[in-house]
Amino acid sequence: MSRLSFSYSLLASFLLIAAILGATALGGLITLEEFASRHRESVDDALKYSTAVQQLGERSVDMERSARQFLVLKDPLLRERFEQARGESLAALGTISALRAPSVTLLVDEWRMAAEAAGAALTGNGGAEPATAALGRVPPLNERLAGEVRAQLDRQSHVLFAELDANRGRLAWHVLAAIIAACTFAALTGWWLLRPINRLEAAIEALGESRFDEPVAIPGPADLRRVGRRLDWLRLRLADLEANRNRVLRHVSHELKTPLASLREGIALLEDGVVGELSGEQREVVAILQHNTYALQGRIEDLLGYNAAVFHARNLRRRPVLLRALAESVIAEQQLPIQTRNLKVALRGDPPAFSADPDKLRIVLANLLANAVSFSPRDGEIRLTLSNEPGWVRIDCIDQGPGAAAEEAERIFDPFFQGSRQPEEPRHGSGLGLSIVREFIVAHGGRVGLQPSAKGAYFRIELPNEI
């Protein structure tokens, strides 16, 4: 089956399961049709034999009446009526004898002998007594024949219904066996078809997490194996692109840092007066150059750090996380800038443990809190609320800073974007903190956004609760 495509394999499985169940249904239909046919035959036989018994009784009465009248009147016409009634009775006996039951056959033979004896007595002028005696044996024989016919028909009916019960039991076992076979084959087929799909899902997840060291090999149908080969080609291509990207970043950082180091060294020589004393205006220019070189070096390091953060965001190590304990730890780590600005951090809520990467979640909380501290005015308050919604864990961070313009709600998470609203006091930042927050939250399958707020910035983070 590995040479078949996924659709053909699925179609073949459905057809085989349908064939198993159809064969069982057809067998049950044939059995039911056989029973119905035999039941119709049994009903016809019962009607035929009952009619024959009734006809035998009526003709026996005609025989006896004609014989008695003939014995009195000696009319040949009455003798003919007797013979006609006896002939019709023998025809009815022929129908009854088709039952082929020993008891019925014996009674039929006795009846014929009694009828022959009565006929012989009438023909040979033997007198009334032999004929009357022979005819007197007929009514009891009729009753016994009727009883034996009913008993024989009852036995046949019981045999037929016994066979029906047996066939019904066999059919039930056949249906049960067919259902078990169909379910087993469906489970095996499902496992055989779903296994490569699960492998495909795992391979795609590995590619998304930048795990390029594991070759992609997909078993199963031909088209899925072909997809696996294309995914392995994609893995090699992505690994090559990732290596090139890292190489370019290393080269760029090296090519920028080397002349930057020379520039800083030259500025330091100028500042130290190695090439001569500088005037006040020259020292001011040197200070500007020195500030810009430090800023440029910081931007290069921030860029490298951001790219490293984006790369590591794809590699999550999930385990149960207590969010409040993690937030308390982050607040404790940032007590110095908090106390410097005389800020108050109000932490509320204690959601249950959920599955996440605690190291990356710590960076998220640290960047979110650092952004709030940076934009908050002195003596302000930062509210950090942790809550648990159905299927989600929510983090709300609200500060009392200038907030963000509505048109900048999406751009606020772009790298190096600072926003048009800045605090009154100067702040130092690269504009990468919120970008890293978004990368880590999206890697968790969550979402982050800026909520409407009358005053300050209101950030909301929602993480899927997988526990």
C-alpha positions, 0 to 999 in steps of 0.5 A: 500500500505504500505505493498508493497515494493518500486518497487512493489508500483512503478510498481502498480502505473505505471500499474494503470496510464497505465490502466487509459490512456489505457481505455480512448484510448480503448474507443476512438478506439471503438467509432472510429470503430463504426463511421467507421462501420456506415460510411461504411454502409452509403456509401453502402446504398447511393450506393444501393439507388442511383443504385435503383433510376437509375435502376428505371429511366431506367426501367420506360423508358423501360416500357413507350417504350414497352407500346407505341409500344404495343398500336400501334402494339398489339404485345404480346411480347411487352406486356411481355417486359412491364411486365418485365420492371415493375417487375424490377421497382417494385424490385427497388422500394422495395429497395427504400422503405427500407428507411422507410421515410414517403415521400418516402413511399408515392411516392412509393405507387403513383408510384405503383398505376400509374404502376398498372393503366397503366398495367390495361389499357393495359390488358383491352384494355381501349385504349391509353389514360388511359395508356398514362396518367398513364405512364405520371405520372411516370417520375415526380414521378421518379424525386421526388423519386430521390430528396427525396432519396438524401435528406434522404441520406443527412439527414442520413449523417448529423446525422452521422456527428453530432454524430461524433462531439458529440462523439469527444467532449465526447472523448476529455473530457474523454481524458482530465479527464484521463490525469488529473486523471493520473497526479493527481495519479502520483503526489500523488504516487510520493509524497507518494514514495518521502516523505520517500526518503526525510526522508531518506536523512534528516536522513542520513544528521543528522547522518553525522552531529552527531545529534543522538538525533532524532529517525529515523522513515521512513514511506512508502513502507515496504522496505523503512521502513526496511531501516529506522529501520536499520538507527535507529540502526545505529544512536544508534550505532554511538551515542554509539561509539561517547560517547565511543570516548569522554569517552576515550578522557576524560579518556586519558586526565585525565590519562595523565594530572594527572601524568604530573602534578605530574611530573611538580610539581617534576620538580618545586621542583627540580628547587627550590632546595627543595631537595638540590642545583643543579649543572649547568648540573643538572639545564640544565637537569631540564630545558629540562624536564620542556620544554618537560612537557610543550610541552607534555601538549600542545600536549594533549590540541591540540589533545583534541582541534582537536577532538572537532573541528572535532566533531563541523565541522559536525554541520553547522549553515549556513547563508549569509556571506560577505567574505570580511568583515569576512576576514578584521575582521580576519586580524584585530585580527592578527595585532600583529603578522603581525606587529611584523614580519613587514608583509604586507597583501594584501586583494583583491576581494569582492564576493557577500554573500553566505551561510556558517557557519561564525564562522567556516569560521572565524576559517578557515581564522584565521588558514590559515592566522596564517600559512602564518604569521608563515612561512613568512619572515620578511618584506614579503607580504601575498596575500589574494584574494577573488573571485567568480566563477560560483557556487563557492566562491574561497579563494587564500592565497599566502605567501613568505615563503619556501613553501611545497614540491610537494610530501607533498602536500597531507600530509600537511593537516594531523594532526601534520604534520609540513612539511620538509621545515621550515622557518629560524626563529623558529616557534611554532605550533602543525601542526593542523591548516591546518587539522582543515581548511580541516575539516571545508571546507569539512564539507561545501562541499568544497575543499582545496588544495596546488597549484603549486607556484614558491615561497612560499605556495599557498593555494586555498579554494573553497566553494559551492555558494548556494545563 
